[in-house]
Amino acid sequence: MEKKLNSHTLFSCWTPLSNHIENMQLFEERISLVLHWFDLWTDRQRKHMLHSLLTRCTKPQLRYCRDLLTEKLPLTQADFTAMLPRFLSLYIMSFLPPLDLCSAAQVSWHWRVLSEQDCLWARRCIRQGWFLPYTPGEKEFGAWKNHFISCLNTLDWLTPREAAHQYRTFNQPCEEVEEEEERLKESRMRQMIRANIQEEKRIAMRTRKGWSSSTKLGESRSHSIQSQTTILGTIFRTSGPPGLSLSTSSGLSLEKNMSRVSGPLSNYISRPAPLQSSSIYRHPATCLLLVSNRIPAYELVLSGVKADVIVVLYDHRGTLSALLCQVEGAVSGRTFQRLGLLAPGGTEEIHLFHNSCLSDRTLLTPAHRDFWEKLSMLVAPAEQSGGIDIFSPCAASTSGMAFMQKLAAVTGLKVWAPMGLATGSFQNIFGDWSDGSISAIGLSDPQPGGPALHYISEPVLQGWCRQVQWMEEALGEMKSCLDFRLQQVGLQAWGRALGHSLWERVRLEDLCLSEDLSMALTEGLTVLTKQEEMRPFEFLAAFLTKWSDEEEAREEKQVSQCSLVSGHPQTHFDWRGVIVRELQLSEFLYISRLSALVKAYQEPLTAALNSNRAILSFADMHVVLSPIAQILDLNRGFKVDLDARLQQWGAEQCVGDVCVKLCTHFRVYTNYLNNYTTALSTIDKCRDAKPAFRAFLKRTDRTLATHMLSLQELLLCPVWRIQEYTTLLQALTLHTHDSHPDHTHLSSALNTMQRYTKFIQNLKRNCERDRLLEETQQMIQDCPRLREGNRQLITSQEAALLYSPNDHIPESLRTYEHVADVSLFLFSDMLVLTRRKKQHTPFTVVHRSTHTFLASVTLASLTVRRITHSRYVKHAFILEGPSRSWVCATERGDQMKHFLCVLSSAMQTTLTST
């Protein structure tokens, strides 16, 4: 019995454990007894009791006591120097003036220690030019403060009369009336000078002869200087002070006469150099072209830029401020006749940078508005034929036209852009251009390809527009071969050299045929391969003759159908008919390429599979080519309906319902786009693993049956076609009046195509992000995992890592040592630093770089500070993280400015998103 009771008690035989109610009742009685005793104790006894209890409590219990005390006795006043870290307290005190710092030193001993630190007073002394005559010891306290007070006490304060007596000056304030008269006189003189110079400029530009020899040039310049000097002399003889004259025939020199002029006006007329005709009469005759390095094969564009064009190649991962600084450094204060912009974009928006799009919605934001207002100051006014040329087909959509009109209102210049009536990669640049300022559709005066030829020579531009896809592949191979030779030059010089090398190598101007001739030859050779002709040249001649007759009949039909409306001659051109015929022609080419996919790839692979000689398995073939047949049948039906409408074309004819019918079956395109990346990876895997499939691709790719395209390029055709559908439907909607019966269906089809276009853009963006992250991950050794969340690579920069052994002296006098080469990889949420090493190949000049992970810092905890240029260091900045800092320097100043602008933009984006 006693053993059983002991199992239900603890430390006391009268404390029940099995009965919870009795246990709680006994606990409450004991608490009441202890509290009764606590009330009878003295203050000292109570404190001793509380101390004993708190020392026995665990950490969670102590935290509970802290929260309870905070709730009962809230904190109303606190010493921030005791709660904040020491460096934050010093940072707060650094904003106080010297008098307030002396007052803060009288608060307490701790405040005195903080307010007399050398880091607070050294900067104030150095700013005034007061330097310590010795180096303070390690335990010396308040040396810079005492030096500041001693220098301040020994200053010489002079009254105005004492200063006048010592320095022989006595500045008495002038009367307000005299000052006002002096200002008015100078203002009138400036106005007369400007008016006479402008009049002389107009007369000289109207009557000046051509400069055929250096003798005439010198005579013209001397005559211009003499005439302008005579004008200024007339001005000062009539309106200036007595005795002031400008005469080249008198014995007094021009500088001697100018030395008599006092005040601000002397700064304007004391220098004879601005009076030369070469500076006053300089007319903006060149063009400025902004090119994004996101453009495919931009190197070829750089090689074809004309001699009177200033080109600025910018990084698409930069910012607006960085681009503006780059432009200001390139133009050097010059003005230009036209401004061109060649950047990725569509009919509604232009992708200036990776995170900045220019469109109707974003143009009026402060950043974009300020950017374009400053750029417009570099272009001649609209009265002098100044304008802006945008190479994206913005004139093909309603929102694009609204964007062009807003940009024209912001800059005060005419804005020109392609109308998007030509399908292909960049072939709309050679199409019709419009200024977007018309109110009635169809009344514009297009310029066929004219604005683009102001910047780039026609052969280079034509070859780039038509062959841009394979040029990008060829340039990629050239970059890998010439990287070690061209890496020391700038990005623009590098691109220009590669473009010239490619152009001289392939001689594209000899290969550039017209689009109609190349299409006719392709079709003729395709038909010739299908038939066994004994006399192929005669067959090809007959085919081309038949093709030419059909082309002439088609053109005559177009001319007859592009008739004038309502009996008003030459007032309204049938743009709708032109666009629909372009849609029909491009649809024919698209269907022929889809047919090539089916006939050259799907049918032979299926036949081999059925004959037990499989080249590809059924599963792999289903992944690669399954939706192609369905897409082909869908587009064949669309073309039949389109041909039927064009046979009865008129002003009120509708094609929107045909486009809506096509869009209702676009689910097959959705499946194709979702499976596109998987199909490409399957092709690569099977080509490497199956020799039979590799031989089949080598035998079939880039033949006449496949339109000289590979399997991967043919699979890309549906993606291109959706973008072409969007461009053509936008142009068709733009030239269709709201009251037209076709407008509703066209708008519905356009909305569907725009959704698919945005879906394709998101897929491209995700693939590009994953590719860059994977390449960077493989490049950096011992690097942690980079592919996390929505992280993306923004830019990278090579720099030198510096170290200063003298940290106690001011930065302007500090020397630095180059300790290592580093690379800075900027991501959307962090900065990665790597140690870069060069490894040279023996007996060659080739070398390669290796990267080893050094550190990573989140952008939210990173601070950046520039180092002032000195004789010891240039283009340097400090990256300060939570635990350490790095001093880095770039090779050129523009590299540092660009990287810091992009870094500050990324840091601001990170702070706003968090």
ZAMARGU-4260 file (C-alpha; in steps of 0.2 Angstrom, whole numbers, plus 5000, padded with zeros to 4 digits):
<rodrens>
0) 5000/5000/5000 | 5014/5012/5004 | 5023/5008/4988 | 5007/5012/4978 | 5005/5029/4987
5) 5023/5033/4983 | 5020/5031/4965 | 5007/5045/4965 | 5016/5058/4975 | 5032/5068/4972
10) 5043/5075/4986 | 5028/5076/4998 | 5017/5062/5003 | 5002/5074/5003 | 5004/5081/4986
15) 4992/5072/4974 | 4997/5069/4956 | 4984/5058/4949 | 4970/5070/4954 | 4971/5086/4944
20) 4958/5096/4952 | 4965/5093/4970 | 4982/5097/4963 | 4976/5114/4956 | 4967/5118/4972
25) 4982/5114/4983 | 4993/5125/4971 | 4981/5140/4972 | 4981/5138/4991 | 5000/5138/4992
30) 5001/5153/4980 | 4989/5163/4992 | 5000/5158/5006 | 5016/5164/4998 | 5008/5180/4992
35) 5002/5183/5010 | 5020/5181/5016 | 5026/5193/5002 | 5015/5207/5008 | 5022/5206/5025
40) 5040/5207/5019 | 5051/5222/5018 | 5057/5230/5002 | 5074/5222/5004 | 5066/5205/5007
45) 5055/5207/4992 | 5070/5211/4980 | 5080/5196/4987 | 5065/5185/4983 | 5063/5192/4966
50) 5081/5190/4962 | 5081/5172/4968 | 5066/5168/4957 | 5073/5176/4941 | 5089/5167/4942
55) 5080/5151/4943 | 5069/5155/4927 | 5073/5148/4910 | 5075/5160/4895 | 5057/5158/4888
60) 5051/5163/4906 | 5063/5178/4907 | 5056/5184/4890 | 5039/5182/4896 | 5043/5193/4911
65) 5051/5206/4900 | 5035/5207/4889 | 5025/5208/4905 | 5035/5222/4912 | 5035/5231/4895
70) 5016/5230/4895 | 5014/5237/4912 | 5028/5250/4912 | 5030/5255/4893 | 5047/5263/4889
75) 5045/5282/4885 | 5062/5288/4885 | 5079/5279/4880 | 5096/5284/4876 | 5099/5279/4858
80) 5118/5278/4860 | 5116/5264/4873 | 5103/5255/4862 | 5110/5257/4844 | 5127/5250/4838
85) 5142/5262/4840 | 5144/5265/4821 | 5125/5271/4820 | 5127/5283/4834 | 5142/5290/4826
90) 5133/5292/4810 | 5119/5301/4818 | 5131/5313/4827 | 5140/5316/4810 | 5126/5327/4805
95) 5127/5339/4820 | 5137/5355/4818 | 5152/5358/4829 | 5143/5368/4842 | 5130/5355/4845
100) 5143/5342/4846 | 5152/5352/4860 | 5135/5353/4869 | 5132/5334/4867 | 5149/5331/4876
105) 5141/5338/4892 | 5127/5326/4893 | 5136/5311/4900 | 5153/5303/4900 | 5147/5291/4887
110) 5141/5305/4876 | 5157/5314/4878 | 5167/5299/4872 | 5156/5297/4856 | 5156/5316/4852
115) 5175/5318/4853 | 5179/5304/4841 | 5192/5308/4828 | 5181/5302/4814 | 5168/5316/4818
120) 5181/5330/4819 | 5195/5325/4806 | 5183/5328/4791 | 5178/5346/4798 | 5197/5350/4800
125) 5202/5344/4783 | 5188/5353/4775 | 5195/5369/4782 | 5213/5365/4777 | 5218/5362/4795
130) 5229/5347/4797 | 5237/5340/4813 | 5256/5343/4813 | 5259/5326/4820 | 5251/5308/4820
135) 5240/5305/4836 | 5244/5290/4846 | 5234/5275/4848 | 5227/5280/4865 | 5226/5299/4862
140) 5209/5305/4864 | 5201/5320/4856 | 5216/5327/4846 | 5206/5333/4831 | 5193/5341/4842
145) 5206/5351/4851 | 5215/5355/4835 | 5198/5362/4828 | 5195/5373/4843 | 5213/5380/4843
150) 5212/5384/4825 | 5195/5392/4827 | 5201/5403/4842 | 5216/5409/4832 | 5206/5415/4817
155) 5209/5433/4811 | 5192/5442/4810 | 5192/5458/4801 | 5179/5471/4799 | 5175/5478/4781
160) 5186/5494/4785 | 5200/5484/4792 | 5200/5472/4776 | 5199/5487/4765 | 5214/5495/4774
165) 5224/5479/4773 | 5219/5473/4755 | 5217/5490/4747 | 5198/5486/4743 | 5183/5494/4750
170) 5167/5487/4742 | 5153/5499/4744 | 5136/5494/4738 | 5130/5502/4722 | 5113/5511/4721
175) 5099/5500/4715 | 5095/5512/4701 | 5112/5512/4694 | 5113/5493/4695 | 5096/5492/4685
180) 5102/5503/4672 | 5118/5494/4670 | 5109/5477/4668 | 5097/5485/4655 | 5111/5492/4645
185) 5120/5475/4645 | 5104/5467/4640 | 5101/5478/4625 | 5119/5476/4619 | 5117/5457/4620
190) 5101/5458/4610 | 5109/5469/4596 | 5124/5457/4595 | 5113/5442/4593 | 5102/5450/4580
195) 5116/5456/4569 | 5125/5440/4570 | 5109/5430/4565 | 5107/5442/4551 | 5124/5440/4545
200) 5123/5422/4546 | 5107/5421/4535 | 5116/5432/4522 | 5131/5422/4522 | 5122/5405/4521
205) 5112/5412/4507 | 5126/5420/4497 | 5141/5409/4502 | 5150/5400/4487 | 5157/5383/4487
210) 5174/5381/4495 | 5184/5373/4481 | 5202/5377/4487 | 5211/5382/4503 | 5214/5400/4496
215) 5196/5403/4494 | 5193/5395/4511 | 5205/5407/4519 | 5198/5422/4510 | 5180/5417/4515
220) 5185/5415/4533 | 5195/5432/4534 | 5181/5441/4525 | 5168/5433/4538 | 5179/5438/4553
225) 5182/5456/4546 | 5163/5458/4542 | 5158/5452/4560 | 5171/5463/4568 | 5164/5478/4558
230) 5147/5474/4565 | 5153/5473/4583 | 5162/5489/4580 | 5147/5498/4574 | 5137/5491/4589
235) 5149/5498/4601 | 5152/5514/4592 | 5133/5518/4593 | 5127/5510/4609 | 5143/5506/4620
240) 5153/5517/4631 | 5162/5532/4624 | 5179/5528/4617 | 5176/5509/4614 | 5178/5504/4596
245) 5182/5488/4586 | 5192/5491/4571 | 5204/5480/4562 | 5212/5494/4552 | 5218/5505/4567
250) 5234/5502/4576 | 5225/5495/4592 | 5223/5477/4592 | 5206/5468/4595 | 5212/5461/4612
255) 5217/5479/4618 | 5200/5486/4613 | 5191/5471/4621 | 5201/5474/4637 | 5191/5490/4640
260) 5175/5481/4642 | 5170/5476/4660 | 5157/5466/4668 | 5148/5450/4661 | 5148/5456/4643
265) 5167/5455/4642 | 5166/5436/4644 | 5155/5436/4629 | 5165/5447/4617 | 5183/5446/4623
270) 5187/5430/4613 | 5189/5432/4594 | 5188/5413/4591 | 5169/5411/4592 | 5167/5424/4578
275) 5175/5412/4565 | 5163/5406/4552 | 5167/5388/4555 | 5159/5389/4572 | 5145/5401/4570
280) 5139/5394/4553 | 5141/5376/4557 | 5125/5367/4551 | 5119/5351/4558 | 5123/5339/4544
285) 5126/5322/4552 | 5115/5309/4560 | 5115/5301/4577 | 5111/5282/4578 | 5107/5273/4594
290) 5110/5254/4592 | 5106/5241/4605 | 5118/5226/4607 | 5102/5216/4609 | 5099/5217/4590
295) 5105/5201/4581 | 5120/5203/4570 | 5122/5222/4576 | 5141/5220/4571 | 5136/5220/4552
300) 5125/5236/4555 | 5140/5245/4563 | 5151/5240/4548 | 5138/5248/4536 | 5136/5265/4545
305) 5139/5280/4534 | 5154/5292/4537 | 5143/5306/4542 | 5134/5296/4556 | 5139/5296/4574
310) 5134/5278/4581 | 5131/5274/4599 | 5131/5256/4604 | 5123/5253/4621 | 5121/5239/4632
315) 5103/5233/4633 | 5105/5228/4652 | 5109/5247/4656 | 5098/5261/4661 | 5092/5277/4654
320) 5104/5288/4663 | 5119/5277/4658 | 5113/5279/4640 | 5111/5298/4641 | 5129/5299/4648
325) 5136/5288/4634 | 5127/5299/4621 | 5133/5315/4629 | 5151/5309/4629 | 5150/5304/4610
330) 5142/5319/4603 | 5153/5332/4612 | 5140/5346/4611 | 5136/5344/4592 | 5119/5345/4585
335) 5112/5332/4572 | 5100/5333/4558 | 5091/5316/4563 | 5091/5304/4577 | 5089/5285/4574
340) 5084/5271/4586 | 5088/5253/4582 | 5082/5242/4596 | 5071/5227/4598 | 5053/5230/4597
345) 5036/5227/4589 | 5022/5237/4583 | 5017/5244/4601 | 5032/5245/4611 | 5051/5246/4610
350) 5062/5236/4622 | 5076/5249/4626 | 5082/5239/4640 | 5079/5222/4648 | 5068/5230/4661
355) 5062/5246/4652 | 5050/5246/4638 | 5045/5262/4628 | 5027/5263/4623 | 5012/5274/4623
360) 5009/5270/4642 | 5027/5273/4648 | 5033/5288/4637 | 5026/5301/4649 | 5034/5294/4665
365) 5047/5306/4672 | 5062/5296/4667 | 5057/5293/4649 | 5051/5311/4647 | 5067/5318/4654
370) 5077/5306/4643 | 5069/5311/4627 | 5068/5330/4631 | 5087/5330/4633 | 5090/5319/4617
375) 5079/5331/4607 | 5091/5345/4612 | 5104/5337/4601 | 5093/5337/4585 | 5090/5351/4574
380) 5072/5359/4575 | 5058/5353/4564 | 5059/5368/4553 | 5076/5363/4548 | 5070/5345/4543
385) 5075/5338/4560 | 5067/5322/4565 | 5067/5305/4574 | 5068/5288/4565 | 5062/5273/4574
390) 5066/5257/4565 | 5052/5247/4574 | 5036/5246/4565 | 5026/5257/4577 | 5016/5265/4562
395) 5007/5248/4560 | 4996/5249/4575 | 4984/5262/4584 | 4994/5262/4600 | 5010/5264/4590
400) 5004/5279/4581 | 4998/5286/4598 | 5016/5283/4604 | 5023/5292/4589 | 5012/5307/4591
405) 5016/5309/4610 | 5034/5307/4606 | 5032/5321/4593 | 5023/5332/4606 | 5037/5329/4619
410) 5052/5332/4608 | 5044/5345/4595 | 5051/5334/4581 | 5043/5323/4567 | 5044/5304/4571
415) 5045/5292/4557 | 5043/5273/4558 | 5039/5258/4546 | 5021/5254/4543 | 5024/5236/4545
420) 5018/5230/4528 | 5032/5219/4524 | 5034/5202/4533 | 5050/5194/4538 | 5063/5197/4551
425) 5067/5215/4548 | 5061/5218/4531 | 5048/5231/4536 | 5063/5243/4537 | 5063/5243/4518
430) 5044/5245/4517 | 5034/5261/4518 | 5037/5274/4532 | 5025/5285/4540 | 5027/5300/4552
435) 5011/5296/4562 | 5004/5313/4562 | 4989/5311/4551 | 4972/5311/4557 | 4963/5302/4543
440) 4970/5285/4538 | 4976/5283/4521 | 4982/5301/4518 | 5000/5299/4523 | 5014/5302/4512
445) 5025/5286/4515 | 5044/5286/4511 | 5049/5269/4505 | 5064/5264/4515 | 5071/5282/4514
450) 5075/5286/4533 | 5084/5270/4536 | 5096/5274/4521 | 5102/5290/4530 | 5111/5280/4542
455) 5117/5264/4534 | 5122/5260/4517 | 5109/5251/4506 | 5119/5235/4502 | 5123/5232/4520
460) 5106/5236/4526 | 5098/5225/4513 | 5109/5210/4517 | 5106/5212/4536 | 5088/5213/4535
465) 5086/5198/4524 | 5100/5187/4531 | 5100/5192/4549 | 5097/5175/4556 | 5112/5165/4549
470) 5123/5181/4551 | 5121/5180/4570 | 5126/5162/4570 | 5141/5166/4559 | 5146/5181/4570
475) 5145/5169/4585 | 5158/5158/4578 | 5169/5173/4573 | 5168/5180/4591 | 5174/5164/4598
480) 5189/5164/4587 | 5194/5183/4588 | 5189/5185/4606 | 5207/5186/4613 | 5213/5198/4599
485) 5198/5211/4601 | 5195/5210/4620 | 5206/5225/4623 | 5196/5237/4612 | 5179/5244/4616
490) 5162/5235/4612 | 5158/5247/4597 | 5176/5245/4589 | 5175/5226/4592 | 5158/5225/4583
495) 5163/5236/4569 | 5179/5225/4566 | 5168/5209/4566 | 5155/5217/4554 | 5169/5222/4542
500) 5177/5205/4542 | 5160/5196/4539 | 5156/5208/4525 | 5172/5206/4516 | 5172/5187/4519
505) 5155/5183/4511 | 5152/5199/4500 | 5134/5199/4503 | 5131/5213/4490 | 5135/5200/4476
510) 5122/5188/4484 | 5108/5201/4487 | 5094/5197/4475 | 5077/5204/4475 | 5064/5194/4485
515) 5053/5190/4470 | 5068/5183/4460 | 5074/5173/4474 | 5056/5166/4477 | 5054/5162/4459
520) 5071/5153/4458 | 5067/5143/4474 | 5050/5137/4468 | 5057/5133/4450 | 5071/5122/4457
525) 5059/5114/4470 | 5048/5109/4455 | 5063/5103/4445 | 5069/5091/4459 | 5052/5083/4459
530) 5051/5079/4440 | 5064/5070/4430 | 5068/5082/4416 | 5080/5078/4403 | 5083/5097/4398
535) 5083/5106/4415 | 5088/5123/4408 | 5074/5124/4396 | 5062/5118/4409 | 5068/5132/4421
540) 5067/5145/4408 | 5049/5141/4404 | 5045/5140/4422 | 5052/5158/4425 | 5043/5165/4410
545) 5026/5158/4417 | 5030/5165/4434 | 5034/5182/4426 | 5017/5182/4417 | 5008/5177/4432
550) 5017/5190/4442 | 5012/5204/4429 | 4994/5198/4429 | 4994/5199/4448 | 5001/5217/4448
555) 4988/5223/4435 | 4975/5215/4446 | 4982/5224/4461 | 4983/5241/4452 | 4965/5239/4446
560) 4958/5235/4463 | 4968/5249/4472 | 4956/5261/4464 | 4951/5278/4470 | 4936/5279/4482
565) 4921/5290/4480 | 4927/5299/4464 | 4940/5309/4473 | 4956/5307/4463 | 4971/5303/4473
570) 4964/5306/4490 | 4962/5288/4497 | 4974/5274/4494 | 4967/5256/4497 | 4979/5251/4511
575) 4968/5237/4517 | 4970/5228/4500 | 4989/5230/4501 | 4989/5223/4518 | 4977/5208/4514
580) 4988/5204/4499 | 5003/5204/4509 | 4994/5192/4521 | 4990/5181/4507 | 5007/5180/4500
585) 5016/5177/4516 | 5003/5164/4520 | 5007/5155/4504 | 5026/5155/4509 | 5022/5149/4527
590) 5011/5134/4520 | 5025/5129/4509 | 5037/5128/4523 | 5025/5118/4534 | 5022/5106/4519
595) 5041/5104/4518 | 5041/5099/4536 | 5028/5086/4533 | 5035/5079/4516 | 5054/5080/4520
600) 5053/5074/4538 | 5037/5067/4544 | 5033/5056/4530 | 5050/5048/4528 | 5051/5045/4546
605) 5034/5037/4547 | 5038/5026/4532 | 5054/5020/4540 | 5045/5017/4556 | 5031/5007/4547
610) 5044/4996/4538 | 5053/4991/4554 | 5068/5002/4550 | 5064/5015/4562 | 5075/5031/4562
615) 5066/5038/4577 | 5054/5030/4589 | 5036/5034/4588 | 5037/5043/4605 | 5051/5054/4599
620) 5043/5057/4582 | 5027/5062/4591 | 5036/5074/4602 | 5045/5083/4588 | 5032/5083/4574
625) 5015/5079/4580 | 5006/5096/4579 | 5013/5100/4562 | 5000/5091/4552 | 4986/5099/4561
630) 4993/5116/4560 | 4995/5114/4541 | 4977/5108/4538 | 4971/5123/4549 | 4981/5136/4538
635) 4977/5128/4522 | 4958/5131/4526 | 4963/5149/4531 | 4971/5152/4515 | 4956/5145/4505
640) 4945/5157/4514 | 4957/5172/4511 | 4958/5168/4492 | 4939/5168/4491 | 4938/5185/4499
645) 4952/5193/4488 | 4943/5187/4472 | 4929/5198/4476 | 4939/5212/4485 | 4931/5229/4487
650) 4930/5243/4499 | 4917/5235/4510 | 4924/5217/4509 | 4928/5209/4526 | 4942/5197/4531
655) 4940/5199/4550 | 4928/5184/4552 | 4940/5173/4543 | 4954/5178/4555 | 4942/5175/4570
660) 4938/5158/4563 | 4957/5154/4562 | 4959/5160/4580 | 4945/5149/4587 | 4956/5134/4582
665) 4972/5141/4589 | 4973/5129/4603 | 4984/5118/4592 | 4997/5133/4592 | 4996/5133/4611
670) 5001/5115/4612 | 5015/5118/4599 | 5022/5132/4609 | 5022/5123/4626 | 5030/5108/4617
675) 5043/5118/4607 | 5058/5118/4619 | 5055/5100/4623 | 5055/5096/4604 | 5072/5105/4602
680) 5080/5096/4616 | 5073/5079/4609 | 5081/5083/4592 | 5098/5086/4600 | 5097/5071/4611
685) 5092/5059/4597 | 5105/5067/4585 | 5119/5063/4598 | 5112/5046/4602 | 5106/5039/4586
690) 5118/5038/4571 | 5104/5034/4559 | 5094/5050/4563 | 5111/5060/4562 | 5113/5054/4545
695) 5095/5058/4540 | 5097/5076/4546 | 5113/5078/4536 | 5105/5071/4521 | 5089/5082/4522
700) 5093/5098/4531 | 5096/5114/4520 | 5091/5106/4503 | 5079/5113/4490 | 5065/5102/4497
705) 5067/5111/4514 | 5069/5129/4507 | 5087/5128/4512 | 5082/5128/4530 | 5086/5115/4544
710) 5073/5106/4554 | 5076/5118/4569 | 5073/5133/4558 | 5057/5126/4550 | 5050/5122/4568
715) 5053/5140/4572 | 5041/5146/4557 | 5025/5145/4568 | 5033/5156/4581 | 5038/5169/4567
720) 5021/5167/4559 | 5011/5172/4575 | 5022/5188/4576 | 5018/5192/4558 | 4999/5189/4561
725) 5000/5202/4575 | 5009/5215/4564 | 4998/5213/4549 | 4982/5213/4559 | 4987/5229/4568
730) 4991/5237/4552 | 4974/5231/4545 | 4965/5237/4560 | 4973/5254/4559 | 4968/5257/4541
735) 4950/5251/4545 | 4938/5264/4550 | 4928/5261/4566 | 4911/5261/4557 | 4917/5248/4545
740) 4908/5231/4547 | 4925/5222/4548 | 4932/5232/4562 | 4924/5222/4576 | 4930/5205/4570
745) 4948/5212/4567 | 4949/5219/4584 | 4944/5202/4591 | 4957/5193/4581 | 4970/5205/4585
750) 4967/5203/4604 | 4969/5184/4602 | 4986/5186/4592 | 4992/5199/4605 | 4989/5187/4619
755) 4999/5173/4610 | 5013/5186/4606 | 5015/5190/4624 | 5015/5172/4628 | 5029/5169/4616
760) 5039/5184/4623 | 5037/5177/4641 | 5044/5160/4634 | 5059/5168/4626 | 5063/5178/4641
765) 5062/5163/4653 | 5073/5153/4641 | 5086/5167/4639 | 5086/5169/4658 | 5089/5151/4661
770) 5103/5150/4648 | 5113/5164/4655 | 5111/5157/4673 | 5117/5140/4667 | 5132/5148/4657
775) 5137/5158/4672 | 5135/5143/4684 | 5147/5133/4673 | 5159/5148/4671 | 5162/5151/4690
780) 5171/5138/4700 | 5164/5133/4717 | 5149/5145/4715 | 5133/5142/4725 | 5117/5138/4716
785) 5112/5153/4705 | 5096/5147/4698 | 5084/5151/4712 | 5067/5160/4711 | 5066/5174/4697
790) 5084/5178/4698 | 5092/5184/4682 | 5109/5190/4676 | 5109/5209/4673 | 5127/5213/4668
795) 5145/5209/4672 | 5160/5219/4673 | 5179/5216/4674 | 5189/5226/4687 | 5204/5226/4697
800) 5204/5223/4716 | 5214/5236/4726 | 5221/5237/4744 | 5227/5252/4753 | 5239/5249/4767
805) 5237/5267/4774 | 5219/5267/4780 | 5222/5281/4793 | 5226/5295/4780 | 5213/5304/4769
810) 5206/5295/4753 | 5213/5309/4742 | 5231/5305/4748 | 5229/5286/4750 | 5239/5274/4739
815) 5232/5258/4733 | 5240/5241/4727 | 5233/5230/4714 | 5231/5213/4722 | 5220/5203/4710
820) 5209/5204/4695 | 5190/5201/4698 | 5174/5200/4689 | 5158/5208/4695 | 5142/5198/4691
825) 5126/5208/4694 | 5110/5198/4697 | 5093/5205/4701 | 5095/5202/4719 | 5114/5200/4723
830) 5131/5204/4717 | 5144/5190/4715 | 5163/5193/4715 | 5174/5181/4707 | 5193/5180/4706
835) 5198/5180/4687 | 5214/5172/4681 | 5222/5171/4664 | 5229/5155/4657 | 5240/5157/4641
840) 5242/5143/4629 | 5260/5139/4625 | 5267/5145/4609 | 5252/5155/4604 | 5244/5172/4609
845) 5228/5164/4614 | 5222/5164/4632 | 5207/5160/4642 | 5200/5166/4658 | 5194/5156/4673
850) 5183/5162/4687 | 5183/5157/4705 | 5170/5162/4717 | 5176/5175/4730 | 5160/5182/4738
855) 5142/5187/4736 | 5132/5201/4743 | 5113/5204/4743 | 5109/5221/4735 | 5098/5226/4750
860) 5113/5226/4761 | 5126/5233/4749 | 5132/5251/4748 | 5142/5259/4735 | 5153/5274/4736
865) 5165/5282/4723 | 5183/5287/4726 | 5188/5304/4720 | 5201/5303/4706 | 5218/5307/4712
870) 5236/5304/4706 | 5236/5287/4714 | 5219/5280/4708 | 5207/5282/4694 | 5190/5275/4690
875) 5188/5267/4708 | 5174/5264/4719 | 5170/5255/4736 | 5158/5240/4738 | 5153/5239/4756
880) 5144/5224/4763 | 5138/5219/4780 | 5155/5211/4785 | 5168/5218/4773 | 5172/5229/4759
885) 5181/5229/4742 | 5189/5243/4733 | 5188/5240/4714 | 5193/5250/4699 | 5189/5248/4680
890) 5200/5251/4666 | 5190/5266/4658 | 5179/5279/4666 | 5164/5275/4655 | 5164/5257/4661
895) 5163/5263/4679 | 5149/5275/4675 | 5139/5262/4666 | 5141/5248/4679 | 5137/5260/4694
900) 5122/5267/4685 | 5115/5249/4682 | 5120/5244/4700 | 5111/5259/4708 | 5095/5255/4697
905) 5095/5237/4703 | 5098/5242/4721 | 5083/5254/4720 | 5072/5240/4712 | 5077/5228/4725
910) 5072/5241/4739 | 5056/5245/4731 | 5051/5227/4729 | 5055/5222/4747
</rodrens>
